[in-house]
Amino acid sequence: MPSARPRLLYVTDLAYPARGRRYCDEDIFLTSRLREDFDLALCHPLDTAALMDAFDAVVVRNSGPVLGYRAAYDDFRERAVAGGTRVYNPLTGKADMTGKQYLVDLSAAGHPVIPTVDRPADLHRLPKADAYVVKPKLGADSMGLEIVPEDRLPGLADGTVLVQPRIDFTYEVSFCFVDHDFQYALYAPHPDRRWQLEPYRPTPADLRFAQHFIDWNGLGHGIQRVDACRAPDGELLLVELEDLNPYLSLDALGEEDRQSFVAALKASLARFLDAAPST
């Protein structure tokens, strides 16, 4: 007989060695709460494609950088799209879900992002800086990141990497959304201790900035994290829009905000399961 409750396959790599964070703690907490409303099983990202047909939806959470299992992830995406599998977040995201080309495109279009190019012909678009950041478009978690002088850029900007000026920002701040609704913000007041996060009270201008990128991405359902830095002139600049498996830093929240997030996630998943499969 079919289950009376929706069945979720929750994708996580509990052993992923994140720097300064314990992904597994977050997923242990979240799954303990989701079990109150859903029948749920955990699996490693390498096992997702083989198991997903037995569930009503796949929830991709702290599954680690796709770069570590690219072939398996591509196979999962192809099979999920072909079979109409419900995946949360939906596989239609335009941001980190497909690599970081979007930063090049948004920068060229004049959006408030860290100036970003990927080819020698466009290096003149970058402001002068003491050093530059070069990182793979398909990277994550600072994998492959280099800080280099300007004279090395022409030999590195081959279309597969991002080139950005190194900015002496005041702090980094992250805005977390469920569907299109803002949930909370966290920031690192000390740039040299980027994982010592504290609650941040955003201004109306801050929220307009973050909402702009959520609206641009156009996901009808899911968890997204807008990461930004406060530039020396006070402007917020987009660092990345994480729309695949954003780490949530729930341990940095107070109990009331943590419970509010759980309630929003449960409601979002319920709406997602009730919606047409293409949303």
Backbone as JSON, one array per atom type, in Angstrom:
{
  "sequence": "MPSARPRLLYVTDLAYPARGRRYCDEDIFLTSRLREDFDLALCHPLDTAALMDAFDAVVVRNSGPVLGYRAAYDDFRERAVAGGTRVYNPLTGKADMTGKQYLVDLSAAGHPVIPTVDRPADLHRLPKADAYVVKPKLGADSMGLEIVPEDRLPGLADGTVLVQPRIDFTYEVSFCFVDHDFQYALYAPHPDRRWQLEPYRPTPADLRFAQHFIDWNGLGHGIQRVDACRAPDGELLLVELEDLNPYLSLDALGEEDRQSFVAALKASLARFLDAAPST",
  "N": [[0.85, -1.2, 0.0], [0.46, 2.33, -0.7], [2.43, 4.85, 0.95], [1.12, 6.85, 3.6], [2.24, 9.23, 4.04], [4.36, 11.66, 2.43], [7.33, 10.5, 0.77], [10.69, 11.12, 1.22], [13.87, 11.34, -0.25], [16.78, 12.1, 1.12], [19.59, 13.79, 0.37], [22.92, 13.67, 1.27], [26.33, 14.15, 2.23], [27.59, 12.86, 4.83], [30.13, 12.61, 5.78], [31.66, 14.58, 4.68], [34.51, 16.66, 4.69], [34.28, 19.57, 5.66], [35.75, 22.8, 5.93], [36.04, 24.38, 8.99], [33.41, 23.89, 9.62], [30.67, 21.65, 10.41], [29.04, 19.76, 8.42], [27.51, 17.48, 8.81], [26.23, 17.7, 11.3], [24.29, 19.64, 10.87], [22.6, 18.36, 9.02], [21.78, 16.12, 10.45], [20.25, 17.38, 12.41], [18.25, 18.67, 10.8], [17.02, 16.49, 9.45], [15.98, 15.13, 11.62], [13.87, 16.76, 12.33], [12.37, 16.96, 9.96], [11.39, 14.39, 9.76], [9.17, 14.42, 11.31], [7.09, 15.07, 9.68], [7.4, 13.78, 7.26], [8.12, 10.68, 5.58], [11.35, 9.48, 5.54], [14.6, 9.0, 4.14], [18.16, 8.83, 4.26], [20.83, 9.37, 1.93], [24.0, 8.91, 0.27], [25.44, 11.2, -2.15], [26.43, 9.75, -4.36], [24.78, 7.57, -4.52], [22.28, 8.4, -5.24], [20.95, 8.38, -7.82], [20.41, 5.67, -8.19], [18.56, 5.11, -6.23], [16.43, 6.91, -6.23], [13.96, 6.53, -7.54], [12.2, 5.28, -5.86], [11.04, 7.1, -4.24], [9.04, 10.01, -3.38], [10.14, 12.5, -3.75], [13.36, 14.05, -4.19], [15.6, 15.46, -1.97], [18.12, 17.64, -2.06], [20.77, 18.26, -0.08], [23.42, 18.91, 2.07], [25.56, 17.96, 0.18], [28.15, 18.19, -0.65], [30.86, 19.51, -2.77], [30.1, 19.39, -6.22], [32.15, 18.96, -7.98], [33.66, 16.89, -7.0], [32.35, 14.57, -7.72], [31.53, 14.55, -10.42], [30.69, 13.09, -12.78], [28.78, 11.27, -11.75], [26.92, 13.07, -10.73], [26.06, 14.41, -13.05], [24.85, 12.25, -14.36], [22.78, 11.69, -12.56], [21.28, 14.11, -12.78], [20.48, 13.99, -15.51], [18.94, 11.62, -15.56], [16.98, 12.27, -13.69], [15.67, 14.46, -14.87], [14.76, 13.27, -17.25], [13.05, 11.31, -16.22], [11.15, 12.75, -14.86], [11.51, 13.21, -12.13], [10.93, 14.62, -8.97], [12.91, 17.12, -7.73], [14.44, 18.83, -5.13], [16.43, 21.39, -4.33], [14.7, 22.47, -7.32], [15.95, 21.57, -10.58], [16.38, 23.73, -12.22], [17.77, 25.98, -11.63], [19.79, 28.93, -12.14], [22.18, 29.68, -11.15], [24.81, 28.84, -8.96], [24.24, 26.18, -9.31], [24.71, 25.48, -11.93], [27.39, 25.96, -12.28], [29.75, 28.73, -12.32], [29.48, 30.61, -14.31], [27.47, 32.46, -14.42], [28.26, 34.63, -12.84], [30.1, 35.99, -14.44], [28.38, 36.74, -16.51], [26.41, 38.29, -15.16], [28.02, 40.33, -14.18], [28.93, 41.54, -16.56], [26.52, 42.53, -17.42], [26.01, 44.58, -15.7], [25.05, 44.22, -13.09], [25.06, 44.36, -9.44], [27.66, 42.89, -8.64], [30.77, 41.3, -7.65], [33.29, 42.5, -9.74], [33.81, 40.53, -12.58], [35.48, 38.5, -14.91], [36.36, 36.27, -17.66], [38.11, 35.92, -19.75], [41.07, 36.84, -21.62], [40.61, 39.09, -23.31], [38.79, 40.59, -21.95], [39.91, 41.53, -19.64], [40.48, 44.18, -19.21], [38.2, 45.25, -18.18], [38.21, 44.95, -15.48], [38.69, 46.52, -12.3], [41.71, 48.2, -11.18], [43.86, 46.47, -8.98], [45.67, 45.31, -6.05], [46.09, 42.6, -6.11], [44.74, 39.61, -7.63], [41.93, 37.38, -7.76], [41.7, 34.1, -8.82], [39.7, 31.48, -9.88], [38.27, 28.19, -10.42], [35.49, 27.8, -12.66], [33.8, 25.69, -12.16], [34.34, 25.11, -9.58], [34.2, 24.91, -5.93], [33.82, 25.78, -2.45], [36.29, 27.03, -2.16], [38.01, 25.48, -3.66], [40.78, 25.05, -5.73], [41.34, 27.76, -5.86], [43.3, 30.66, -6.5], [45.48, 33.35, -5.63], [46.8, 35.93, -7.39], [49.28, 38.02, -9.08], [48.77, 40.85, -11.32], [50.17, 40.48, -13.75], [50.08, 37.79, -14.34], [47.58, 37.18, -15.23], [46.76, 37.15, -18.07], [47.68, 34.64, -18.96], [46.18, 32.88, -17.51], [43.44, 33.32, -17.76], [41.49, 31.55, -19.37], [38.92, 30.96, -20.11], [37.88, 28.92, -18.57], [38.04, 29.65, -15.98], [37.29, 32.01, -13.35], [38.07, 35.46, -13.05], [38.78, 37.88, -10.74], [39.04, 41.04, -9.02], [40.93, 41.25, -6.0], [39.27, 42.16, -3.18], [39.31, 44.38, -0.48], [37.19, 43.87, 1.6], [34.71, 44.93, 4.03], [33.13, 43.17, 5.53], [31.65, 39.88, 5.17], [28.38, 38.8, 4.27], [25.49, 36.76, 4.52], [22.39, 35.92, 3.08], [19.55, 34.1, 3.7], [17.03, 32.34, 2.0], [13.82, 30.81, 1.73], [11.97, 29.39, -0.74], [10.68, 32.26, -2.12], [10.97, 33.78, 0.07], [12.46, 35.71, 2.56], [14.47, 34.53, 5.23], [16.58, 34.65, 7.24], [19.62, 36.39, 8.16], [23.16, 36.18, 8.24], [26.41, 37.15, 9.35], [29.98, 37.65, 9.02], [31.74, 39.33, 11.13], [34.44, 39.64, 11.41], [36.81, 39.55, 9.03], [38.99, 37.79, 8.92], [38.13, 35.58, 10.21], [36.13, 33.83, 8.92], [34.17, 31.9, 9.35], [33.08, 32.32, 11.8], [30.22, 33.12, 12.54], [27.59, 35.51, 13.0], [24.27, 36.58, 13.94], [22.68, 38.85, 11.69], [21.21, 41.97, 11.19], [19.42, 42.93, 8.59], [19.19, 45.87, 6.52], [16.49, 47.66, 4.88], [17.48, 48.25, 2.3], [19.49, 46.34, 2.05], [17.94, 44.0, 1.94], [16.52, 44.42, -0.41], [18.61, 44.24, -2.22], [19.4, 41.5, -1.91], [16.98, 40.21, -2.57], [16.74, 40.89, -5.22], [18.48, 39.15, -6.6], [17.41, 36.67, -5.96], [14.95, 36.89, -7.26], [15.89, 37.13, -9.88], [16.92, 34.56, -10.32], [14.69, 32.88, -10.31], [13.62, 30.49, -9.19], [10.93, 28.49, -8.25], [10.58, 27.03, -5.94], [12.46, 26.05, -3.02], [15.67, 26.24, -1.24], [17.78, 28.98, -0.96], [20.88, 30.75, -0.86], [22.16, 33.9, -0.6], [25.21, 35.24, -0.99], [27.25, 37.91, -0.04], [29.56, 40.71, -0.12], [30.62, 43.51, 1.81], [31.67, 46.24, 0.33], [34.48, 48.59, 0.36], [33.35, 51.13, -0.15], [30.89, 50.92, 0.95], [28.93, 49.65, -0.52], [27.01, 46.72, -1.25], [28.16, 43.75, -2.75], [27.6, 41.01, -4.88], [28.83, 37.84, -4.06], [28.38, 35.08, -4.41], [25.6, 33.11, -5.55], [24.09, 30.65, -4.06], [22.43, 27.93, -5.05], [22.15, 25.21, -5.14], [23.07, 23.36, -3.03], [23.11, 24.83, -0.46], [24.96, 25.47, 2.47], [23.67, 26.07, 5.69], [24.27, 27.11, 8.2], [22.85, 26.82, 10.61], [23.42, 26.48, 13.26], [24.33, 28.88, 14.15], [22.18, 30.43, 14.66], [19.61, 31.79, 16.81], [17.32, 29.97, 18.95], [14.59, 30.5, 18.36], [14.66, 31.56, 15.72], [15.77, 29.39, 14.41], [13.78, 27.42, 14.67], [11.76, 28.7, 13.29], [12.82, 28.66, 10.71], [12.78, 25.89, 10.19], [10.01, 25.43, 10.17], [9.3, 26.95, 7.94], [10.67, 25.55, 5.93], [9.42, 23.02, 6.02], [6.83, 23.77, 5.22], [7.36, 24.73, 2.66], [8.29, 22.39, 1.36], [5.96, 20.89, 1.45], [4.27, 22.42, -0.23], [5.75, 22.18, -2.57], [5.57, 19.44, -3.13], [2.88, 19.29, -3.68], [2.65, 20.74, -5.95], [2.75, 21.09, -9.59], [4.89, 18.81, -11.34], [6.83, 20.13, -12.92], [7.54, 22.54, -11.73]],
  "CA": [[0.0, 0.0, 0.0], [1.27, 3.55, -0.71], [2.61, 5.51, 2.23], [0.2, 7.95, 3.86], [3.03, 10.46, 4.1], [5.33, 11.73, 1.34], [8.62, 9.86, 1.02], [11.77, 11.98, 0.77], [15.25, 10.86, -0.26], [17.55, 13.26, 1.58], [20.95, 13.55, -0.13], [23.93, 14.34, 2.08], [27.59, 13.45, 2.48], [27.81, 13.11, 6.25], [31.57, 12.56, 6.08], [32.4, 15.61, 3.94], [35.36, 17.4, 5.63], [34.21, 21.02, 5.44], [36.64, 23.58, 6.79], [35.39, 25.26, 9.93], [31.99, 23.59, 9.77], [30.31, 20.23, 10.44], [27.82, 19.59, 7.65], [26.69, 16.37, 9.3], [25.39, 18.14, 12.41], [23.13, 20.35, 10.32], [21.67, 17.41, 8.41], [21.19, 15.32, 11.53], [19.19, 18.19, 13.01], [17.14, 18.89, 9.88], [16.27, 15.27, 9.2], [15.22, 14.79, 12.83], [12.64, 17.56, 12.31], [11.56, 16.61, 8.79], [10.74, 13.1, 10.0], [7.88, 14.67, 11.96], [6.07, 15.27, 8.65], [7.67, 13.02, 6.05], [8.93, 9.46, 5.66], [12.6, 10.02, 5.04], [15.81, 8.2, 4.17], [19.36, 9.54, 3.85], [21.75, 8.65, 1.06], [25.16, 9.62, -0.25], [25.14, 11.64, -3.51], [26.76, 8.73, -5.36], [23.72, 6.56, -4.55], [20.98, 9.04, -5.48], [20.3, 7.94, -9.06], [19.96, 4.28, -8.06], [17.52, 4.98, -5.21], [15.43, 7.98, -6.22], [12.65, 6.16, -8.08], [11.35, 4.74, -4.8], [10.63, 8.2, -3.37], [8.21, 11.04, -4.0], [10.99, 13.64, -4.09], [14.75, 14.05, -3.74], [15.99, 16.72, -1.34], [19.58, 17.74, -2.09], [21.22, 19.17, 0.98], [24.86, 19.12, 2.18], [26.1, 16.84, -0.59], [29.54, 18.45, -1.0], [31.07, 20.08, -4.1], [29.84, 18.49, -7.34], [33.42, 18.69, -8.63], [34.19, 15.63, -6.51], [31.63, 13.42, -8.28], [30.88, 15.2, -11.55], [30.02, 12.14, -13.67], [27.59, 10.75, -11.07], [25.94, 14.15, -10.63], [25.47, 14.61, -14.38], [23.96, 11.12, -14.6], [21.6, 11.92, -11.73], [20.47, 15.17, -13.39], [19.88, 13.51, -16.77], [17.9, 10.64, -15.26], [15.89, 12.95, -12.98], [14.91, 15.25, -15.85], [14.08, 12.35, -18.17], [12.01, 10.57, -15.54], [10.22, 13.64, -14.16], [11.72, 13.13, -10.69], [10.89, 15.89, -8.24], [14.16, 17.4, -7.04], [14.38, 20.05, -4.32], [15.94, 22.43, -5.19], [14.5, 22.11, -8.72], [17.18, 21.6, -11.36], [16.28, 24.82, -13.19], [18.5, 27.13, -11.13], [20.73, 29.53, -13.09], [23.35, 30.18, -10.44], [25.87, 27.86, -8.7], [23.8, 24.86, -9.76], [25.27, 25.22, -13.26], [28.73, 26.54, -12.34], [29.81, 30.14, -11.95], [29.43, 31.48, -15.48], [26.5, 33.52, -14.17], [28.94, 35.8, -12.3], [30.62, 36.7, -15.6], [27.25, 37.32, -17.25], [25.81, 39.35, -14.36], [28.97, 41.44, -14.13], [28.89, 42.22, -17.86], [25.22, 43.19, -17.55], [25.94, 45.71, -14.79], [24.46, 43.92, -11.79], [26.0, 44.61, -8.34], [28.46, 41.71, -8.3], [32.2, 41.53, -7.75], [33.66, 42.49, -11.16], [34.24, 39.18, -12.94], [35.66, 38.17, -16.33], [36.92, 34.93, -17.82], [38.96, 35.85, -20.94], [42.05, 37.94, -21.7], [40.08, 40.27, -23.98], [37.93, 41.34, -21.04], [40.62, 41.89, -18.41], [40.46, 45.64, -19.03], [36.98, 45.62, -17.46], [38.43, 44.83, -14.04], [39.4, 47.65, -11.68], [43.06, 47.93, -10.73], [43.93, 45.92, -7.62], [47.0, 44.83, -5.66], [46.15, 41.2, -6.49], [43.51, 39.15, -8.25], [41.49, 36.04, -7.41], [41.41, 33.24, -9.97], [39.13, 30.23, -9.37], [37.56, 27.44, -11.47], [34.05, 28.02, -12.77], [33.09, 24.54, -11.59], [34.85, 24.88, -8.24], [33.38, 25.22, -4.76], [34.52, 25.65, -1.17], [37.65, 27.55, -2.39], [38.84, 24.5, -4.37], [41.48, 25.57, -6.9], [41.46, 29.22, -5.82], [44.63, 31.23, -6.45], [45.62, 34.8, -5.59], [47.92, 36.13, -8.3], [49.49, 39.4, -9.54], [48.12, 41.19, -12.58], [50.89, 40.03, -14.93], [49.8, 36.38, -14.61], [46.2, 36.99, -15.65], [46.55, 36.74, -19.47], [47.94, 33.22, -19.14], [45.25, 32.06, -16.73], [42.05, 33.57, -18.14], [41.3, 30.73, -20.57], [37.51, 30.63, -20.27], [37.44, 27.92, -17.59], [38.19, 30.21, -14.64], [36.84, 33.37, -13.09], [39.1, 36.39, -12.62], [38.16, 38.98, -9.99], [39.98, 41.77, -8.16], [40.82, 40.97, -4.56], [38.65, 43.33, -2.55], [39.45, 44.48, 0.98], [35.83, 44.13, 2.06], [34.52, 45.15, 5.46], [32.66, 41.88, 6.05], [30.77, 39.09, 4.31], [27.05, 38.58, 4.83], [24.68, 35.79, 3.77], [20.94, 36.04, 3.25], [18.94, 32.81, 3.41], [15.65, 32.4, 1.55], [13.07, 29.6, 1.4], [11.17, 29.86, -1.87], [11.09, 33.65, -2.35], [10.77, 34.47, 1.35], [13.64, 35.89, 3.38], [14.39, 33.85, 6.51], [17.52, 35.21, 8.21], [20.92, 36.78, 7.62], [24.31, 35.97, 9.11], [27.61, 37.77, 8.81], [31.26, 37.41, 9.68], [32.24, 40.68, 11.38], [35.91, 39.63, 11.34], [37.13, 38.89, 7.77], [39.98, 36.72, 9.08], [37.45, 34.46, 10.85], [34.94, 33.86, 8.08], [33.14, 30.96, 9.78], [32.53, 32.74, 13.07], [29.08, 33.89, 12.06], [26.67, 36.08, 13.96], [23.06, 37.11, 13.31], [22.81, 40.17, 11.07], [19.91, 42.6, 10.96], [19.54, 43.64, 7.31], [18.42, 47.08, 6.24], [15.62, 47.49, 3.7], [18.31, 48.24, 1.09], [20.13, 45.02, 2.01], [16.96, 42.99, 1.51], [16.25, 44.64, -1.83], [19.77, 43.69, -2.91], [19.32, 40.04, -1.92], [15.78, 39.79, -3.29], [17.0, 41.07, -6.65], [19.1, 37.94, -7.17], [16.43, 35.59, -5.84], [13.99, 37.08, -8.35], [16.59, 36.83, -11.13], [17.11, 33.12, -10.48], [13.4, 32.39, -10.74], [13.21, 29.19, -8.65], [9.65, 28.56, -7.57], [10.7, 26.39, -4.64], [13.82, 25.68, -2.64], [16.5, 27.02, -0.33], [18.86, 29.7, -1.62], [21.7, 31.62, 0.0], [22.82, 35.0, -1.32], [26.43, 35.65, -0.3], [27.71, 39.22, -0.51], [30.57, 41.38, 0.7], [30.44, 44.95, 1.95], [32.85, 46.87, -0.26], [34.95, 49.77, 1.13], [32.46, 52.28, -0.33], [29.62, 50.63, 1.61], [28.03, 48.91, -1.4], [27.02, 45.27, -1.24], [28.46, 43.12, -4.03], [27.35, 39.58, -4.85], [29.96, 36.9, -4.12], [27.79, 33.93, -5.1], [24.22, 32.73, -5.27], [24.13, 29.19, -3.89], [21.08, 27.42, -5.28], [22.14, 23.76, -5.23], [23.11, 22.73, -1.7], [23.71, 25.82, 0.44], [25.09, 25.23, 3.91], [22.74, 27.03, 6.29], [24.81, 27.65, 9.46], [21.74, 26.91, 11.56], [23.93, 26.53, 14.63], [24.61, 30.27, 14.5], [20.9, 31.1, 14.91], [18.91, 31.56, 18.05], [16.35, 28.89, 18.87], [13.36, 30.94, 17.69], [14.91, 31.66, 14.29], [16.01, 28.04, 13.9], [12.48, 26.76, 14.56], [11.04, 29.39, 12.22], [13.33, 28.14, 9.45], [12.26, 24.53, 10.02], [8.6, 25.53, 9.79], [9.25, 27.43, 6.56], [11.12, 24.47, 5.06], [8.35, 22.02, 5.94], [5.72, 24.31, 4.41], [7.84, 24.78, 1.28], [8.29, 21.03, 0.82], [4.57, 20.48, 1.25], [3.81, 23.09, -1.44], [6.5, 21.61, -3.68], [5.01, 18.12, -3.44], [1.53, 19.48, -4.19], [2.7, 21.49, -7.22], [3.03, 20.32, -10.81], [6.29, 18.37, -11.31], [7.73, 20.99, -13.68], [7.85, 23.78, -11.03]],
  "C": [[0.89, 1.25, 0.0], [1.33, 4.17, 0.68], [1.61, 6.64, 2.39], [0.93, 9.28, 3.89], [4.02, 10.47, 2.93], [6.67, 11.12, 1.75], [9.73, 10.72, 0.41], [13.1, 11.22, 0.82], [16.14, 12.07, -0.01], [19.02, 12.99, 1.27], [21.95, 14.37, 0.67], [25.19, 13.48, 2.13], [27.98, 13.74, 3.93], [29.28, 13.15, 6.62], [32.35, 13.66, 5.38], [33.19, 16.49, 4.91], [35.36, 18.9, 5.36], [35.11, 21.75, 6.43], [35.83, 24.51, 7.69], [33.94, 24.97, 10.21], [31.8, 22.08, 9.85], [28.97, 20.07, 9.74], [26.91, 18.54, 8.28], [25.77, 16.81, 10.43], [24.12, 18.83, 11.9], [22.12, 19.37, 9.73], [21.05, 16.46, 9.42], [20.03, 16.08, 12.17], [17.99, 18.31, 12.06], [16.34, 17.61, 9.63], [15.47, 14.83, 10.43], [13.9, 15.54, 12.88], [11.76, 17.21, 11.11], [10.84, 15.29, 8.96], [9.4, 13.26, 10.7], [6.74, 14.74, 10.93], [6.23, 14.39, 7.43], [8.34, 11.69, 6.41], [10.22, 9.74, 4.91], [13.73, 9.02, 5.16], [16.98, 9.05, 3.68], [20.16, 8.7, 2.88], [22.89, 9.55, 0.63], [24.86, 10.08, -1.69], [25.46, 10.62, -4.59], [25.66, 7.68, -5.51], [22.36, 7.11, -5.0], [20.26, 8.47, -6.69], [19.73, 6.54, -8.92], [18.75, 4.16, -7.14], [16.3, 5.87, -5.44], [14.05, 7.56, -6.72], [11.69, 5.63, -7.02], [10.77, 5.83, -3.9], [9.79, 9.22, -4.14], [9.02, 12.27, -4.4], [12.4, 13.4, -3.55], [15.07, 15.42, -3.18], [17.52, 16.76, -1.29], [20.02, 18.75, -1.03], [22.75, 19.25, 0.99], [25.61, 17.96, 1.52], [27.53, 17.06, -1.04], [29.68, 18.99, -2.41], [30.88, 19.04, -5.2], [31.13, 18.1, -8.04], [34.0, 17.35, -8.21], [33.5, 14.39, -7.07], [30.84, 13.87, -9.51], [30.09, 14.22, -12.43], [28.73, 11.62, -13.04], [26.51, 11.82, -10.97], [25.26, 14.39, -11.98], [24.5, 13.48, -14.72], [22.67, 11.28, -13.81], [20.7, 12.98, -12.36], [19.76, 14.67, -14.65], [18.73, 12.55, -16.49], [16.72, 11.29, -14.55], [15.03, 13.75, -13.94], [14.12, 14.33, -16.78], [12.91, 11.64, -17.51], [11.0, 11.42, -14.8], [10.33, 13.57, -12.65], [11.65, 14.51, -10.06], [12.19, 16.05, -7.46], [14.05, 18.77, -6.38], [15.81, 20.34, -3.82], [15.72, 21.92, -6.63], [15.76, 22.37, -9.54], [17.18, 22.69, -12.42], [17.03, 26.06, -12.73], [19.54, 27.61, -12.14], [22.03, 29.95, -12.44], [24.36, 29.06, -10.2], [25.51, 26.45, -9.17], [24.41, 24.49, -11.11], [26.7, 25.72, -13.39], [28.67, 28.03, -12.05], [29.88, 31.09, -13.14], [28.49, 32.67, -15.23], [27.15, 34.78, -13.6], [29.55, 36.65, -13.42], [29.48, 37.44, -16.31], [26.61, 38.47, -16.47], [26.72, 40.57, -14.27], [28.92, 42.24, -15.42], [27.6, 43.01, -18.05], [25.03, 44.34, -16.56], [25.26, 45.47, -13.47], [25.5, 44.15, -10.68], [26.7, 43.34, -7.87], [29.93, 42.12, -8.28], [32.58, 41.49, -9.23], [34.33, 41.17, -11.54], [34.36, 39.04, -14.45], [36.28, 36.78, -16.42], [37.87, 34.81, -19.02], [39.91, 37.04, -20.99], [41.49, 39.21, -22.31], [39.23, 41.14, -23.07], [38.63, 41.8, -19.77], [40.6, 43.39, -18.15], [39.21, 46.11, -18.27], [37.16, 45.59, -15.94], [39.09, 46.09, -13.49], [40.8, 47.23, -11.27], [43.03, 47.47, -9.27], [45.34, 45.46, -7.34], [47.2, 43.37, -6.06], [44.77, 40.8, -7.01], [43.22, 37.71, -7.81], [41.15, 35.3, -8.68], [40.88, 31.91, -9.41], [38.34, 29.53, -10.46], [36.07, 27.75, -11.47], [33.25, 26.88, -12.14], [33.58, 24.21, -10.19], [33.83, 25.22, -7.17], [34.25, 25.1, -3.53], [35.99, 26.02, -1.3], [38.57, 26.54, -3.08], [39.46, 25.15, -5.61], [41.68, 27.06, -6.92], [42.92, 29.65, -5.71], [44.52, 32.74, -6.32], [46.91, 35.15, -6.32], [48.09, 37.62, -8.62], [48.9, 39.6, -10.92], [48.83, 40.58, -13.78], [50.66, 38.55, -15.25], [48.42, 36.17, -15.23], [46.04, 36.57, -17.11], [46.78, 35.25, -19.7], [46.98, 32.32, -18.41], [43.81, 32.18, -17.19], [41.74, 32.86, -19.46], [39.85, 30.33, -20.82], [36.98, 29.62, -19.28], [37.51, 28.44, -16.16], [37.54, 31.59, -14.57], [38.02, 34.2, -12.63], [38.39, 37.58, -11.97], [39.25, 39.76, -9.25], [39.83, 41.31, -6.72], [40.39, 42.25, -3.87], [38.86, 43.28, -1.04], [38.09, 44.85, 1.57], [35.77, 44.29, 3.57], [34.07, 43.87, 6.14], [31.87, 41.18, 4.96], [29.45, 38.86, 5.03], [26.28, 37.64, 3.91], [23.22, 35.97, 4.12], [20.31, 34.71, 2.82], [17.46, 32.99, 3.08], [15.1, 30.98, 1.43], [11.99, 30.02, 0.43], [11.59, 31.32, -2.14], [11.03, 34.46, -1.06], [12.07, 34.52, 2.15], [13.44, 35.24, 4.75], [15.3, 34.49, 7.57], [18.79, 35.61, 7.48], [21.98, 36.56, 8.69], [25.51, 36.68, 8.5], [28.82, 37.42, 9.64], [31.89, 38.77, 9.93], [33.76, 40.78, 11.31], [36.32, 38.87, 10.08], [38.14, 37.75, 7.9], [39.4, 35.5, 9.79], [36.09, 34.28, 10.19], [33.86, 32.91, 8.53], [32.66, 31.23, 11.2], [31.38, 33.71, 12.78], [28.2, 34.36, 13.21], [25.42, 36.54, 13.24], [23.26, 38.54, 12.83], [21.42, 40.73, 10.82], [19.99, 43.42, 9.68], [18.7, 44.89, 7.25], [17.46, 46.79, 5.09], [16.42, 47.45, 2.4], [19.03, 46.9, 0.94], [19.17, 43.97, 1.46], [16.58, 43.17, 0.05], [17.39, 44.07, -2.68], [19.65, 42.17, -3.03], [18.13, 39.54, -2.74], [15.95, 39.92, -4.8], [17.55, 39.8, -7.28], [18.2, 36.72, -7.02], [15.42, 35.69, -6.98], [14.64, 36.74, -9.7], [16.69, 35.32, -11.37], [15.81, 32.41, -10.83], [13.0, 31.0, -10.26], [11.88, 29.34, -7.91], [9.67, 27.99, -6.17], [12.18, 26.2, -4.31], [14.48, 26.65, -1.69], [17.61, 27.68, -1.13], [19.59, 30.59, -0.62], [22.42, 32.64, -0.87], [24.0, 35.46, -0.48], [26.93, 36.95, -0.9], [28.84, 39.71, 0.37], [30.26, 42.87, 0.72], [31.73, 45.62, 1.49], [33.26, 48.1, 0.56], [34.05, 51.0, 0.99], [31.09, 52.07, 0.28], [28.64, 49.84, 0.77], [28.14, 47.41, -1.16], [27.29, 44.76, -2.65], [28.24, 41.62, -3.9], [28.66, 38.81, -4.95], [29.51, 35.62, -4.82], [26.34, 33.78, -4.7], [24.17, 31.22, -5.25], [22.72, 28.65, -3.97], [21.04, 25.9, -5.44], [22.06, 23.12, -3.84], [23.72, 23.67, -0.66], [23.78, 25.34, 1.88], [24.38, 26.38, 4.62], [23.23, 27.66, 7.58], [23.72, 27.82, 10.51], [22.22, 26.98, 13.0], [24.26, 27.94, 15.08], [23.33, 31.06, 14.82], [20.44, 30.87, 16.34], [17.82, 30.52, 17.86], [15.09, 29.3, 18.13], [13.54, 31.01, 16.18], [15.13, 30.28, 13.67], [14.68, 27.3, 13.7], [11.63, 27.4, 13.47], [11.5, 28.89, 10.86], [12.78, 26.74, 9.19], [10.8, 24.57, 9.56], [8.47, 25.99, 8.33], [9.66, 26.34, 5.58], [10.04, 23.4, 4.92], [7.21, 22.51, 5.05], [6.11, 24.36, 2.94], [7.82, 23.39, 0.64], [6.87, 20.54, 0.57], [4.0, 21.13, -0.02], [4.47, 22.48, -2.68], [5.9, 20.26, -4.09], [3.6, 18.22, -4.01], [1.52, 20.12, -5.57], [2.92, 20.55, -8.39], [4.52, 19.98, -10.84], [7.27, 19.31, -11.99], [8.13, 22.25, -12.93], [9.05, 23.61, -10.13]]
}
